[in-house]
C-alpha cells in the first residue's frame, strides 16, 4: 500500500508501537468525525418517527369524532378543547378528512370540495383510514415544521456541538489507554532487544529471552537464538584453531632458533634470528588474541591505571633503549582506579607503546601520560596519521606499508579488543609538532553510572 510505504520510510514509524499508534489515531479521527454524523442521523430519524406517531395518534382521535347520520351523511363534531389546537390563530396543526374518492369533507384550513393544493416542504404529517358504516374516510393530520416544538429545535441544533465535545475526550482517553496497552504488550520485545544489545564477540553466550514473547514473534526469537548458537560454535572453533596453530608454531620456531645458532656465518645467523624473533612476536600476538577472546571482565573488578602503565614502561624500556629511543611516564603520581582487568590493560598499553616506539624517530621519547580522570595518552614523534587511513588502523592484519616485515598488523587490533571489552573509547590525532597521540578513556572505579558504549573513533595510522 502506498500509505504504508510513506510512514514506513519515516524514522518515527520504524517503531512498531508508533506504527500501531499512528494507525489507531487515524481510526480514532475517522470515528470522531463519523460517529456524531451517525448519531445525528439517528436522532433525526427518531424525531421523525415520534412525529409521525404523534400525528397518527391525533388522526385516531379525530376519526372517533366522525359519525354517520340516518340520511347517510357524515358529520364531524370537534370538541371545543381541540378546536383551538387546529385553529388558524395557533397555526401549528392542520387536518383534512376525505372520502374514498379523495373528495375533501372536512378541513381545518380549506373549504370542503376545494382541490388539494401541493404540500409545502414545511408540512409533515400522517394519516389513517377508517370504514364507518360502510363508508371509507381518510383522516390526515399535519404539523407545520416551521412552528415545531422549541425543545426539539434546541436538541437538533445543539446536538452536533455537544456530542462532539463529549466524544473527543472519550476517544482521547481510549487512545491513551491503547498506548499503555501497546507498551505493556511489547514490553517483552523491548527486554529482548536490550539483551540483544549486549551480544558481542566477547559475550556470545547471551540468548534472547523467550518468556512472555508473543506467539507471532516466537519463531523469530527462536531462529535468532539458534543462529547465535551456530555463531558461538563458529567463534569457539576459530579461537581454538588460532590458539592451536600458535602453540604448534612455537616448537618449530624453537628448533629453528637452535639450528641457526650452529651456523658459521654470523651475519646470516643474525638476520635469521631477527626473522625468528619477528615470527615469535606474531605467534605471541595470536595467542594473546585467542586468550582475549575467552576472557570476561568481572563487573566489579578494578585496576590501578598508573601502576599498569608503570609496569608496561618497565617491561618495554629495554626494547626502546635498544633502538636509541626513550619512553617516559608522565601525569599524576596518585593511583587511578578504573573498572577493568590489569592483565588485559597491560597488554593493550604495551602494544600501543610498542607501536609508538617502532615508528617514532631515533633519539626521541615516547610519552605515556596518565590522568586522574581515567585517560591515558601515548605520544610519539613519528610521521603522523594519514586521514584516509583512520578507519583501518585497528583492523587485524592491516598495514599501511605491506613491504615492512617487522609486524603483522595485530598489535592495535589487540588494543581495540581490550578497549571494547572495557566499554572504553580510543581516539588518535596528529600533534601540531609532528607525531601521533592515542587517547584511551576508561571508567573510574567510583563511577556508578552505566558504562558507555565502546567507541573507536577518529582513528588512523601511518603504521
C-alpha positions as CSV (number, residue, x, y, z in Angstrom):
1,X,0.0,0.0,0.0
2,X,1.4,3.5,-0.8
3,X,0.3,4.9,2.5
4,X,2.2,2.2,4.4
5,X,5.3,2.9,2.4
6,X,5.1,6.6,3.3
7,X,5.2,6.2,7.0
8,X,7.5,3.1,6.9
9,X,10.3,5.3,5.5
10,X,9.8,7.9,8.2
11,X,12.3,7.5,11.1
12,X,9.5,7.8,13.7
13,X,7.4,4.9,12.2
14,X,10.3,2.5,12.3
15,X,9.0,1.8,15.8
16,X,6.3,-0.9,15.9
17,X,4.4,0.8,18.7
18,X,4.3,4.1,16.8
19,X,3.0,2.4,13.7
20,X,0.2,1.0,15.7
21,X,-0.5,4.3,17.5
22,X,-0.4,6.2,14.2
23,X,-2.9,3.8,12.6
24,X,-5.1,4.0,15.7
25,X,-5.0,7.8,15.7
26,X,-6.3,7.6,12.1
27,X,-9.0,5.2,13.1
28,X,-10.0,7.4,16.1
29,X,-10.1,10.5,13.9
30,X,-12.4,8.8,11.4
31,X,-14.6,7.6,14.2
32,X,-14.6,11.1,15.8
33,X,-15.9,12.5,12.5
34,X,-18.4,9.9,11.5
35,X,-19.8,9.0,14.9
36,X,-21.5,12.4,15.5
37,X,-22.9,12.3,12.0
38,X,-24.3,8.8,12.5
39,X,-25.8,9.8,15.9
40,X,-27.2,13.0,14.4
41,X,-28.9,10.9,11.6
42,X,-30.3,8.5,14.2
43,X,-31.6,11.4,16.3
44,X,-33.4,12.9,13.3
45,X,-34.8,9.6,12.4
46,X,-36.1,9.1,15.9
47,X,-37.6,12.6,15.9
48,X,-39.3,11.9,12.6
49,X,-40.7,8.6,13.9
50,X,-42.0,10.2,17.1
51,X,-43.6,13.0,15.0
52,X,-45.4,10.5,12.7
53,X,-46.6,8.5,15.7
54,X,-47.9,11.7,17.3
55,X,-49.7,12.7,14.1
56,X,-51.2,9.3,13.7
57,X,-52.5,9.4,17.3
58,X,-54.2,12.7,16.6
59,X,-55.7,11.3,13.5
60,X,-57.1,8.4,15.6
61,X,-58.7,10.9,17.9
62,X,-60.3,12.8,15.0
63,X,-61.6,9.6,13.5
64,X,-63.6,9.0,16.6
65,X,-65.4,12.3,16.1
66,X,-66.8,11.2,12.7
67,X,-70.4,9.9,12.7
68,X,-73.0,8.8,10.0
69,X,-76.4,10.4,10.2
70,X,-79.6,8.5,9.4
71,X,-79.7,10.0,5.9
72,X,-76.2,8.6,5.2
73,X,-74.3,11.8,5.5
74,X,-71.1,12.1,7.5
75,X,-70.8,14.6,10.4
76,X,-67.6,15.7,12.2
77,X,-68.0,17.1,15.7
78,X,-64.8,18.6,17.0
79,X,-64.9,19.5,20.7
80,X,-64.0,23.0,21.9
81,X,-60.9,21.6,23.6
82,X,-59.5,20.6,20.2
83,X,-60.7,23.5,18.1
84,X,-58.1,25.9,19.4
85,X,-55.3,23.3,18.6
86,X,-56.3,23.3,14.8
87,X,-57.2,27.0,14.6
88,X,-55.5,29.4,12.2
89,X,-54.6,31.5,15.1
90,X,-52.5,28.8,16.6
91,X,-51.2,27.9,13.1
92,X,-49.4,24.7,14.1
93,X,-51.6,21.7,13.3
94,X,-54.0,21.1,10.4
95,X,-56.3,18.2,9.4
96,X,-58.1,17.1,6.3
97,X,-60.8,14.4,6.1
98,X,-61.6,12.9,2.7
99,X,-63.9,10.3,1.4
100,X,-62.9,7.2,-0.5
101,X,-62.8,9.2,-3.8
102,X,-60.4,11.8,-2.3
103,X,-63.1,14.5,-2.0
104,X,-62.5,16.8,0.9
105,X,-65.2,16.5,3.5
106,X,-63.8,18.4,6.5
107,X,-60.7,20.6,6.9
108,X,-59.2,23.0,9.4
109,X,-57.9,25.4,6.7
110,X,-59.9,24.8,3.5
111,X,-63.4,24.7,2.3
112,X,-64.9,21.3,1.6
113,X,-64.8,20.4,-2.1
114,X,-61.8,22.5,-3.0
115,X,-58.9,20.8,-4.8
116,X,-55.9,19.8,-2.7
117,X,-53.0,22.2,-3.0
118,X,-49.5,20.9,-3.4
119,X,-47.9,20.1,0.0
120,X,-45.5,22.6,1.5
121,X,-42.0,21.4,2.3
122,X,-42.5,22.6,5.9
123,X,-45.6,20.5,6.4
124,X,-45.2,16.9,7.7
125,X,-47.8,14.6,9.0
126,X,-49.5,11.2,8.9
127,X,-52.9,9.7,8.1
128,X,-55.2,6.8,8.9
129,X,-58.1,5.2,7.0
130,X,-61.3,4.2,8.6
131,X,-64.5,2.5,7.4
132,X,-67.6,3.9,9.1
133,X,-71.0,2.2,8.3
134,X,-69.5,1.0,5.0
135,X,-68.0,4.4,4.1
136,X,-64.3,4.8,3.8
137,X,-62.7,8.0,5.1
138,X,-59.1,9.2,5.2
139,X,-58.0,11.4,8.1
140,X,-54.8,13.3,7.6
141,X,-53.1,15.4,10.3
142,X,-50.1,17.5,9.7
143,X,-47.8,19.8,11.6
144,X,-46.1,22.9,10.3
145,X,-42.4,22.2,11.0
146,X,-41.7,25.9,11.0
147,X,-43.5,26.1,14.3
148,X,-42.2,22.8,15.7
149,X,-41.7,22.4,19.5
150,X,-38.8,24.7,20.6
151,X,-37.4,21.9,22.7
152,X,-36.9,19.6,19.7
153,X,-35.4,22.5,17.8
154,X,-32.8,23.1,20.5
155,X,-31.9,19.4,20.7
156,X,-31.3,19.2,17.0
157,X,-29.4,22.5,16.7
158,X,-27.1,21.8,19.7
159,X,-26.7,18.1,19.3
160,X,-23.7,18.2,16.9
161,X,-21.7,20.6,19.1
162,X,-22.4,18.8,22.4
163,X,-21.8,15.3,21.0
164,X,-18.5,16.5,19.5
165,X,-17.2,17.8,22.8
166,X,-18.3,14.5,24.5
167,X,-16.9,12.1,22.0
168,X,-13.5,13.7,21.6
169,X,-12.4,13.4,25.2
170,X,-13.7,9.8,25.3
171,X,-11.7,9.0,22.2
172,X,-8.6,10.6,23.6
173,X,-8.9,8.6,26.8
174,X,-9.3,5.5,24.6
175,X,-6.2,6.4,22.7
176,X,-4.2,6.9,25.9
177,X,-5.4,3.6,27.2
178,X,-4.5,1.9,24.0
179,X,-0.9,3.3,24.1
180,X,-0.5,1.9,27.6
181,X,-1.8,-1.5,26.5
182,X,0.5,-1.5,23.5
183,X,3.5,-0.6,25.6
184,X,2.7,-3.5,28.0
185,X,2.1,-5.8,25.1
186,X,5.5,-5.2,23.5
187,X,7.5,-5.0,26.8
188,X,8.9,-8.5,26.3
189,X,10.2,-7.4,22.9
190,X,12.0,-4.4,24.5
191,X,13.5,-6.7,27.1
192,X,14.7,-9.0,24.3
193,X,16.2,-6.0,22.4
194,X,18.1,-4.9,25.5
195,X,19.5,-8.4,25.9
196,X,20.5,-8.5,22.2
197,X,22.4,-5.2,22.6
198,X,24.8,-7.0,25.0
199,X,25.7,-9.6,22.5
200,X,29.2,-9.3,21.1
201,X,32.3,-11.3,20.3
202,X,33.2,-11.4,24.0
203,X,29.6,-12.3,25.0
204,X,28.4,-14.9,22.6
205,X,26.7,-16.8,25.4
206,X,23.8,-14.4,25.7
207,X,20.5,-15.6,24.3
208,X,17.2,-13.7,23.8
209,X,14.7,-14.4,26.5
210,X,11.6,-16.4,25.4
211,X,9.4,-15.7,28.4
212,X,6.2,-13.8,27.6
213,X,7.3,-13.4,24.0
214,X,4.1,-13.1,21.8
215,X,3.3,-16.2,19.8
216,X,3.7,-14.4,16.5
217,X,7.3,-13.3,17.4
218,X,8.4,-16.5,19.0
219,X,9.6,-18.1,15.7
220,X,11.8,-15.1,15.0
221,X,13.3,-15.2,18.6
222,X,13.9,-18.9,18.3
223,X,15.6,-18.5,14.9
224,X,17.8,-15.8,16.3
225,X,18.8,-17.9,19.3
226,X,19.6,-20.8,17.0
227,X,21.7,-18.5,14.8
228,X,23.6,-17.3,17.9
229,X,24.3,-21.0,18.9
230,X,25.8,-21.5,15.5
231,X,27.8,-18.3,15.7
232,X,29.1,-19.2,19.1
233,X,30.3,-22.6,17.8
234,X,32.0,-20.9,14.9
235,X,33.8,-18.4,17.3
236,X,34.8,-21.3,19.5
237,X,36.3,-23.2,16.6
238,X,38.0,-20.1,15.3
239,X,39.6,-19.3,18.7
240,X,40.6,-22.9,19.2
241,X,42.2,-23.0,15.8
242,X,44.1,-19.8,16.4
243,X,45.4,-21.0,19.8
244,X,46.3,-24.4,18.5
245,X,48.1,-23.0,15.5
246,X,50.1,-20.6,17.6
247,X,51.1,-23.3,20.1
248,X,52.1,-25.6,17.3
249,X,54.3,-22.9,15.7
250,X,56.3,-22.4,18.9
251,X,58.1,-25.7,18.6
252,X,59.3,-25.3,15.0
253,X,60.5,-21.8,15.8
254,X,62.4,-23.0,18.8
255,X,64.1,-25.7,16.7
256,X,64.9,-23.2,14.0
257,X,66.5,-20.9,16.6
258,X,68.7,-23.7,17.9
259,X,69.8,-24.7,14.4
260,X,70.6,-21.1,13.4
261,X,73.0,-20.9,16.4
262,X,75.0,-23.7,14.7
263,X,75.6,-21.7,11.5
264,X,79.1,-20.5,11.0
265,X,78.2,-17.2,9.2
266,X,77.5,-14.7,11.9
267,X,75.7,-12.2,9.6
268,X,73.4,-14.8,8.2
269,X,72.7,-16.1,11.7
270,X,71.9,-12.6,13.0
271,X,69.5,-11.9,10.1
272,X,67.7,-15.3,10.6
273,X,67.5,-14.6,14.4
274,X,65.7,-11.3,13.6
275,X,63.2,-13.1,11.4
276,X,62.7,-15.7,14.1
277,X,62.0,-13.0,16.7
278,X,59.5,-11.4,14.3
279,X,57.7,-14.7,13.8
280,X,57.8,-15.4,17.5
281,X,56.2,-12.0,18.1
282,X,53.4,-12.8,15.7
283,X,52.8,-16.1,17.3
284,X,52.7,-14.5,20.7
285,X,50.1,-11.9,19.5
286,X,48.0,-14.7,18.0
287,X,48.0,-16.4,21.4
288,X,47.0,-13.0,23.0
289,X,44.1,-12.6,20.6
290,X,42.9,-16.2,21.3
291,X,43.1,-15.6,25.1
292,X,41.4,-12.2,25.0
293,X,38.5,-13.8,23.1
294,X,37.9,-16.1,26.0
295,X,38.3,-13.6,28.9
296,X,35.3,-12.0,30.5
297,X,35.7,-9.0,32.8
298,X,34.1,-9.1,36.2
299,X,31.8,-6.0,36.5
300,X,33.3,-5.4,40.0
301,X,36.9,-5.8,39.0
302,X,39.2,-2.7,39.3
303,X,42.8,-1.9,38.3
304,X,45.3,0.9,39.1
305,X,45.8,2.5,35.7
306,X,49.0,4.3,36.7
307,X,50.5,1.1,38.1
308,X,49.6,-0.7,34.9
309,X,51.4,2.0,32.8
310,X,54.5,1.9,35.1
311,X,54.8,-1.9,34.7
312,X,54.5,-1.5,30.9
313,X,57.3,1.1,30.8
314,X,59.5,-1.2,33.0
315,X,58.9,-4.1,30.6
316,X,59.3,-2.2,27.3
317,X,62.2,0.1,28.3
318,X,64.9,-2.3,27.1
319,X,63.3,-2.5,23.7
320,X,63.1,1.2,23.4
321,X,66.7,1.7,24.5
322,X,68.0,-0.9,22.1
323,X,66.6,1.3,19.3
324,X,68.1,4.5,20.7
325,X,64.7,5.8,21.9
326,X,63.4,6.6,25.3
327,X,60.0,6.1,27.0
328,X,58.7,8.2,29.9
329,X,55.7,8.1,32.3
330,X,54.0,11.4,32.9
331,X,50.9,12.7,34.6
332,X,49.6,12.0,38.1
333,X,51.6,10.2,40.7
334,X,48.5,9.0,42.6
335,X,46.7,5.7,41.9
336,X,44.0,5.9,39.3
337,X,41.4,3.2,39.9
338,X,39.3,2.2,37.0
339,X,36.9,-0.6,36.0
340,X,39.0,-3.3,34.3
341,X,41.4,-6.2,34.3
342,X,45.0,-5.3,34.9
343,X,46.4,-8.1,32.7
344,X,44.3,-7.1,29.7
345,X,45.1,-3.4,30.3
346,X,48.9,-4.2,30.4
347,X,48.6,-6.0,27.0
348,X,46.7,-3.1,25.4
349,X,49.0,-0.4,26.6
350,X,52.1,-2.5,25.9
351,X,51.1,-3.0,22.3
352,X,50.2,0.7,22.0
353,X,53.6,1.7,23.4
354,X,55.5,-0.8,21.2
355,X,53.7,0.5,18.1
356,X,54.7,4.1,19.1
357,X,58.4,3.0,19.7
358,X,58.6,1.4,16.3
359,X,57.6,4.5,14.4
360,X,59.0,7.3,16.5
361,X,62.2,9.0,15.4
362,X,65.6,8.0,16.9
363,X,66.8,9.9,19.9
364,X,63.2,10.9,20.8
365,X,60.9,10.0,23.6
366,X,57.6,8.2,23.7
367,X,55.4,9.7,26.4
368,X,52.7,7.8,28.3
369,X,50.6,10.3,30.3
370,X,48.2,9.1,32.9
371,X,45.5,11.5,34.1
372,X,43.4,11.2,37.2
373,X,40.1,11.1,35.2
374,X,40.9,7.7,33.7
375,X,42.6,8.9,30.5
376,X,45.8,7.6,29.1
377,X,47.7,9.4,26.2
378,X,50.5,7.8,24.3
379,X,52.5,10.3,22.1
380,X,55.2,9.6,19.6
381,X,57.4,11.6,17.3
382,X,56.7,9.7,14.1
383,X,55.4,10.9,10.7
384,X,51.8,11.3,11.9
385,X,48.5,9.8,11.0
386,X,47.1,9.7,7.4
387,X,43.5,10.9,7.4
388,X,42.3,8.4,4.8
389,X,43.6,5.5,7.0
390,X,41.8,6.4,10.2
391,X,39.1,3.8,9.7
392,X,41.6,1.0,9.1
393,X,44.2,1.1,11.8
394,X,42.5,-1.3,14.2
395,X,41.7,-4.0,11.7
396,X,43.6,-7.3,12.1
397,X,46.5,-7.8,9.7
398,X,46.1,-4.4,8.2
399,X,49.4,-2.5,7.5
400,X,49.8,0.8,5.6
401,X,53.2,-0.4,4.2
402,X,53.0,-4.0,3.1
403,X,56.7,-4.1,2.4
404,X,57.6,-3.8,6.1
405,X,58.3,-7.1,7.8
406,X,58.5,-6.0,11.4
407,X,54.9,-6.7,12.2
408,X,51.7,-8.4,11.1
409,X,49.2,-5.6,12.0
410,X,47.9,-7.4,15.1
411,X,49.1,-5.0,17.9
412,X,46.5,-2.3,17.5
413,X,43.7,-4.9,16.9
414,X,44.6,-6.2,20.4
415,X,44.3,-2.7,21.7
416,X,40.8,-2.4,20.2
417,X,39.7,-5.7,21.6
418,X,40.7,-4.6,25.1
419,X,39.0,-1.2,24.7
420,X,35.7,-2.9,23.6
421,X,35.8,-5.3,26.5
422,X,36.2,-2.4,28.9
423,X,33.5,-0.3,27.3
424,X,36.1,2.4,26.9
425,X,36.9,4.7,24.0
426,X,40.1,5.4,21.9
427,X,40.9,8.3,19.6
428,X,44.0,9.2,17.6
429,X,45.0,12.5,16.2
430,X,48.1,14.3,14.8
431,X,50.2,16.5,17.0
432,X,51.0,20.0,15.8
433,X,54.7,19.4,16.2
434,X,54.6,16.1,14.4
435,X,53.8,12.6,15.5
436,X,50.6,10.9,16.7
437,X,48.7,10.9,20.0
438,X,46.5,8.0,21.0
439,X,43.9,8.7,23.8
440,X,42.3,5.9,25.8
441,X,39.4,6.8,28.1
442,X,38.3,4.4,30.9
443,X,35.6,4.5,33.5
444,X,36.7,5.4,37.0
445,X,36.0,2.8,39.7
446,X,33.8,5.2,41.7
447,X,31.6,5.9,38.7
448,X,28.2,4.3,39.3
449,X,26.5,5.4,36.0
450,X,26.0,2.9,33.2
451,X,29.1,2.2,31.1
452,X,29.2,4.0,27.8
453,X,29.4,2.0,24.6
454,X,32.8,1.2,23.4
455,X,33.9,3.7,20.8
456,X,36.8,3.5,18.4
457,X,36.6,6.9,16.6
458,X,38.9,9.2,14.7
459,X,41.5,6.5,14.3
460,X,44.1,6.1,11.6
461,X,47.7,5.1,11.2
462,X,50.9,5.7,9.5
463,X,51.9,2.2,10.7
